[in-house]
């Protein structure tokens, strides 16, 4: 998706869009480079990027469920 967004679909049917830009601003993260951000993939259940950044899907799920 555009603008540093991830569209997530969990096995229980829950789906959401995670807007990552607010978490990246001011961090100097390599993910602020859209080319690097676009290299996202899932490996062993984790949301990962080639630059070494990863997200725990359970923590992301719990965070997103808090906005329901």
Secondary structure, 3 states (H helix, E strand, C coil): CCCCEEEEECCCCCEEEEECHHHHCCCCCHHHCHHHHCCCEEECCEEECCCCCEECHHHHHHHHHCCC
